[in-house]
C-alpha cells in the first residue's frame, strides 16, 4: 500500500503495546494469555490524546485483574516509541496516546510531495470493477432520482480509481420490449393528432410534452409523408427515431453533468446476438428450470429468493428477468471481479431474484452488489413537487441542474447515504452563503487560493527545510491531524460505498479552516510564523481540492 502516515503511526503504537504486554507477561506482572487483535481509535475528545486503545479492558477478565490495573501495567512497560510524547490511563482503563508533533511534520511532507493526489492509495490495486448506473429507459427525460444515481455511480467510480482499481462505468440501454413499443405508439398518436386527426389518446401511452416535441420533429422532416406507410411500419419507424433521440439527449445531459460512460450496452444486442436464448439453454442444461402453467420457471427459491421466477411466459415471450440474467452473466464473462448495480427505489424487490440467478450460475455472491438510490423529495418555496414520467408533470434532471447547478446537485445528492430518502431544498442549494454546505466548502478552497495570491510567488512552493512545527499551536495541529486521516477515510468510503462520509469530512475540515482563518492572521509580521501557517493552508487546500474532485464538484479559486 502507498505510504500512509496514520497507518505507520498506528503500526508503531500497536507494536509498542504488543511488546509491553509480552514483557509484562514474561515478568509475571500479567498472566500469560493469547493476545487479542489490537485496535486503536481516534478519541472524540481531543483531551484524550491522538489515539486510544481498549486493550486493557479486553485483557482484564483473561488475566484476572481490574482493567485500570492492567492498563497501568501495560503503560509502565512501554519503552521509547518514536511517536509517543506521553501516555495516560483514562476512565475504566483506556490507554491514551499523546503524540510528538513530529508525526504531523511527516503528514505535511507527504502532502507537499503528493499534492492534490494525497489520499490516493492502492487498497484496490488491479481490481476490475464495473459500475452500472442510471440506465434510464429511453422513453422520456431523466428525473431527479436518475440524477442522484448518476452522482452516486460516478463518484464511486472516482473513489475506486483513487484506490487503484480498474473501473468501467456502464449504461444499460433498455431499447427492447414493451416500453419502447409504447413510446413508438405514443409518438405515432401525437403525430396524427398534430396533423389534424381527431384521436383518443391511449391511456397506457406516454403523455408528457416531450412526445409532442418528437412528433413535431417528424413533421418538420417529412410533413405527412409517414401517413402513407402501414401503421405497424410507421410505429416501428417512430419507435426507433424516438428512443434514439431521447438516448442522445440523455447522453448529453449526463455529459453536461460531468458523467462520462465507458460503455453503452444495448439490451437489443442481447436478443439479436442470441444471448438470451443461450442463457435459457444454459439454465435448462444445468437443471435449474422447470415447466409449470405452460411457462418456463427458474428455481430461484433454491438460491434465496422468496419465490421462483418466470423465464418464458405461457404465450412464448421471454421476460425482462431472462434478459437481465443474460446481461449480468455477460458482465462477469467480460472479466470483472466486482459488479455493482445502482437501481432506483422501485427495484428493491428485484434484488433477491437477480442475486439468486447469479448464485445459480456459480457467481460468488460477494462479486455482485446492488445499491439503491432512494426517492427524493424536491422542495421549492417550501412546497413539494410531484413527479410522474407518464403524465409528464415532473421535474427533469436537466431542469434541476439548470436551476441549482451541477455542484450543488451533486453535493446534495451525495450528502446522505444512498439508501436514505432525501429532502432536496432547492432554495438552499442555490443560496450563496455559509448555510449552503457546498458553497461553504468551495469557499474554503477559494479562500486558501486567495491567501496564496496575496502571499506572493515565494510562498507557492514551501521550502521543506523550514522548522514549521516549532511555530504550530493546537489549532494548526488539529487541522493537520484532520488532514492526516484523509487517506484512511478514502479507503473506508470506497470500501463501504459511503460518499456521504466524504461530504461530511470536507464540511468539517472547511469549518475548521474558516474558524482558524478568522482567529489567525496567516500572513503576519513574523516571516517564520507566516511560513508555518501558509504550509498548513497549503495542505488543507490540497485535501479540499482532491475531495471535491472525487465528488465531481468544482474547486473554484475565486468566488
Secondary structure, 3 states (H helix, E strand, C coil): CCCCHHHHHHHHHHHHHHHHHHHHHHCCCCCCCCCCCCCCECCCCHHHCCEEECHHHHHHHHHCCCHHHHHHHHHHCCCCCCCEEEEEEECCCEEEEEECCHHHHHHHHHHHHHHHHCCCCCCCCCCEEEEECCCCCCCCCCEHHHHHHHHHHHHHHHHHHHCCCEEEEEEEECCCCHHHHHHHHHHHHHHHHHCCCCCCCCCCCCCCHHHHHHHHHHHHHHCCHHHHCCHHHHHHHHHHHHHHHHHHHHHHHHHHCCCCCCEEEEHHHHHHCCHHHHHHHHHHHCCCEEEECCEEEECHHHHCCCCCEEEECCCCCECHHHHHHHHHHHHHHCCCCEEEEEEEHHHHHHHHHHHHHHHHCCCCHHHEEEEEECCEEEEECCEECCCCCCCCCCCEHHHHHHHHCHHHHHHHHHCCCCCCCEEEEHHHHHCCCCCCHHHHHHHHHHHHHHHHHHHCHHHCCCCCCCCHHHHCCHHHHHHHHHHHCHHHHHHHHHHHCCHHHHHHHHHHHHHHHHHHHHHCCCCCCCHHHHHHHHHHHHHHHHHHHHHHHHCCCCCCCCC
